[in-house]
Amino acid sequence: MTFSSIFFLFFFLPAVLTAYAVSGRSFRNLTILLFSLVFYAWGEGIYVTLMLASVAVNYIFGLLIARSVTVRSRKVFLSSAIMINLIPLIYFKYCEFFIEGLYQVLPFISGDNPYSLRSLHLPIGISFFTFQAMSYVVDVFRKVTPPQKNILDMGLYIAFFPQLIAGPIVRYHDFAGQIKKRVVSMHLCAAGIERFVFGLSKKVLLANPLGAVADSVFGLSGDLLTTPTAWLGILCYTLQIYFDFSGYSDMAIGLGRIFGFRFPENFNYPYVSRSIREFWQRWHISLSSWFKDYLYIPLGGNRLGNRRTAENLILVFLLCGLWHGANWTFIVWGGLHGFFIVLEGGKAGKWLQALPRTFQHFYTLVVVGITWVFFRADTLADAVGYFRSMFTMKFTDAMYPLVAVQLDAHFYWTLLVACILSMPVYPQLIKAVKSRMTSQSALSGMLYFGHVPVRLCKIGGLLLASSMSLAAGSYNPFIYFRF
């Protein structure tokens, strides 16, 4: 079940909101937990038991760590908890990748790989709820937070459906206080609905049509892929992945707000960045901060000299790439980002800062766009072939028909709107309008009074347009489901 589906919008969501409203304060958490389990089991079936096992294991180890009297025993319990959390993730996500690698690397292994014909089902959201679970036991070990003594509340933290499948990754110490005490109001509910509809619109009205063109371009063979088409494809994918994932994060944050929970922001207009380092301060913020706090800093961070800092950064980004998928393309993607961040930490970074801002933006967009090729390509060979088309100045009189037929007026308007909304134009516009309004002005009062109807029309129009697109059965993938 996805947020961008007719069933979720008009059946599941109204059902959970109704049940939540009538359940009363004492049973609200239980109501959300039960619906969260239904939400996950709807698409994953028996694999909901894997998530329940994660809840039980981390609940038990959190108590064991907290009750341990020696540092040694605390470390043993923490290490055990992390290993148990990683075993299912490694098995479902990386087992086949590692075994195939062994068959390619080790010459004494002969015969067909028995795993090559076996495709393990990857439980949706396993990377996200595993990282949340590990952050919980680590925070208990560090005494950042006390252990959760109510297993149902622990289940709510890990299984909460708004951010279960694709984040943002919520730290337990940010979530714990809201489990027992949170504000549920009409104002927050209205703000949550607005944020959800904005996210849904970004996903359905922008990411989906751009993704259809990107998929068509990346599906072309090398002899059919021209240079302009290749650049168009990566431009569409660059915008698609941003609006797809940030749209989902907006929907998750909006849903959380409806139930009284406040989730951290996950995106902050990353394509306005002037360096790769800044890009990662704005892109998938919950993931980058997780790697920083739970891997980079424990490895020594930047405290052990320049060489060790560079090694730590490269390792973190290689693992970040591997986290996204069991494929060499993701590892190369992560390694390249780590490489550029290491460069920016030295003399190259000082040279970059001395350049005009326009060039800094251009440099960042080019690096991010080029590395997205590895992220999107199925294999390294496909990525190399795509680069060949991008940079060998290959032109023809006409674009491939299956791509050209999609480049109508609707596509170009979508592309234009996506480019504009990828920058903080809208919030700056709202801020400028509000700054010109004064409480002494009667006209300002009328504008403020008319603000609510305008917002209602805007939200209603976006919801209607998104629903019509979904009802028509238009292209509607979700990129981060496979991560």
Secondary structure as GFF3:
##gff-version 3
##sequence-region A 1 483
A	DSSP	alpha_helix	6	7	.	.	.	ID=ss1
A	DSSP	pi_helix	8	12	.	.	.	ID=ss2
A	DSSP	alpha_helix	13	22	.	.	.	ID=ss3
A	DSSP	three_ten_helix	25	27	.	.	.	ID=ss4
A	DSSP	alpha_helix	28	44	.	.	.	ID=ss5
A	DSSP	three_ten_helix	45	47	.	.	.	ID=ss6
A	DSSP	alpha_helix	48	67	.	.	.	ID=ss7
A	DSSP	alpha_helix	71	105	.	.	.	ID=ss8
A	DSSP	alpha_helix	126	141	.	.	.	ID=ss9
A	DSSP	alpha_helix	151	159	.	.	.	ID=ss10
A	DSSP	three_ten_helix	161	163	.	.	.	ID=ss11
A	DSSP	alpha_helix	172	180	.	.	.	ID=ss12
A	DSSP	alpha_helix	186	201	.	.	.	ID=ss13
A	DSSP	pi_helix	202	207	.	.	.	ID=ss14
A	DSSP	alpha_helix	208	218	.	.	.	ID=ss15
A	DSSP	alpha_helix	227	258	.	.	.	ID=ss16
A	DSSP	three_ten_helix	270	272	.	.	.	ID=ss17
A	DSSP	alpha_helix	276	282	.	.	.	ID=ss18
A	DSSP	alpha_helix	285	291	.	.	.	ID=ss19
A	DSSP	pi_helix	292	296	.	.	.	ID=ss20
A	DSSP	alpha_helix	306	324	.	.	.	ID=ss21
A	DSSP	alpha_helix	328	344	.	.	.	ID=ss22
A	DSSP	alpha_helix	347	354	.	.	.	ID=ss23
A	DSSP	alpha_helix	357	376	.	.	.	ID=ss24
A	DSSP	alpha_helix	380	391	.	.	.	ID=ss25
A	DSSP	alpha_helix	401	404	.	.	.	ID=ss26
A	DSSP	alpha_helix	409	421	.	.	.	ID=ss27
A	DSSP	alpha_helix	425	436	.	.	.	ID=ss28
A	DSSP	alpha_helix	442	449	.	.	.	ID=ss29
A	DSSP	alpha_helix	451	471	.	.	.	ID=ss30
A	DSSP	three_ten_helix	479	482	.	.	.	ID=ss31
###
